[in-house]
Amino acid sequence: MTPRHGIVRVLAALAGASFLAGALVGGPAHAVDGDGSAGREVFSFSDTRIDEASALVALPDGLFVTTNDSGDTGRIFTVDATGKTVGVTQWEESPRDVEALAPDPDGQIWVGDIGDNSASRPHIQVARVPAGASDRSVHPTVYTLVYPDGSHDAETLLCDPSTGRLYVATKGWLGGTLYAAPEHLSATGENELKPVATVLPMATDGVFLPGGRAVLVRGYFGATTYAWPSMDKIASFRLPTQPQGEGVGVRPDGTVYLSSEGLHSQVLRFALPARALPAGASTGSANGTPHAEPVEAPRPAAHDADRSWWPWAAGGVIGLAAIGVLLRSLRPR
C-alpha cells in the first residue's frame, strides 16, 4: 500500500466518523428533549448461550423471549424474571441471520430471519414457533418474503395484535421503510412485501404498544412512537445507554423492556415519556407500576420530524467535503 493510499483510507475512516457523529449529536435519540431517559435493570441473561441477544418479547405471564442473531442455530430462549433460561425452542438448524421476534395474537412467537448486512439476499423468511417454560424441537412452516425494490437489511418484525398481519421495518442509515406482508401468507410461493411508511434511521427492533393504537420502533440510542395505522409520528425520545441496544418488548400494562447484545447483557425496565403515547393511553413506570391517568400526546412540530435524518446527512457531507479538499492538496504539482 502506497503512502497516498494509506492517507485515502484514513480520510475515508474520518468521513465515516463524521457521519456517525452526526447521528450521535442530533439523530433520533435526541429528536426531542427527553424525559424518561433512565432505565432500571431487571436482570441479566445468565445463560452463556445467549451472547448476541438481538430481540426481546415480554410475555404476559412474566417470562421473556430472546434469540441470538447470525451465527447461531435457529432457536429462541425463554427466560424468567431473574434472567434464568427456563425453555429453549429449537426450530431450524441453519438460518441465515435471525434478527427479530414478534408476539402473535395466538400466543406464539414469529421469528424473523431477516438480517442482511450486505443487502444481497434474494428473499427473507419468517416462521411461527411456540415459546414457554420447556425445551422443545419444532418444524414450523417457513414463509418466504421478498421486497418489491431489491434487498434490504432489517432487524424489526412487527405483528398487528388485532389482525396478526406481519410488518418488516428496514434498517437504513438515513431512515428505514415499513413494509407490510400479505394478509394471508402463502407457504408455497413468495410473499411480496408492500411499502407503507417510513421509520427512524437504524431501526433495531419494534413493538406494538398495548391497545394496538401505536407502534414503537427503537434504534441504538433512541426510539420513536407512531400512531397506528396512520404511522404519523407521535414523538421521539432518548433511551437508556446500552452497549448495543437491540431489543424492545412491552407488557400489557405498558411497561417497556430494553435488551442489548453481549454476554450476560442487561434487560432494563423503562417508562415511556407521556408525550410518546396516543391520547388516553397509560404507561408503566420504571419500577413496574402503571400510571393510570390519561395523557395527551401532541403532534410534534415539523422541525422535530426533520431531525430524524438531517444530522446523518450533514455529518456525511462534511466528511466528504474534507476528503475532497485534502485529496486536491495531495495532487502532484
Secondary structure, DSSP 8 states (H G I E B T S, - for coil): --HHHHHHHHHHHHHHHHHHHHHHHHSGGGSS--SS---EEEEE---TT-SSEEEEEE-TTS-EEEEE-TTS-EEEEEE-TTS-EEEEEEEES--S---EEEE-TTS-EEEEE---TTS--S-EEEEEE--SSS-EE----EEEEE-TTS---EEEEEE-TTT--EEEEE--TT-EEEEE--SS--SSSEEE-EEEEEE-TT--EEEE-TTSSEEEEE-SSEEEEEETTT--EEEEEE----SSEEEEEE-TT--EEEEE-STT-EEEEE---GGGS-TT---B-TTS-B--S--------HHHHHTTTHHHHHHHHHHHHHHHHHHHHHS--
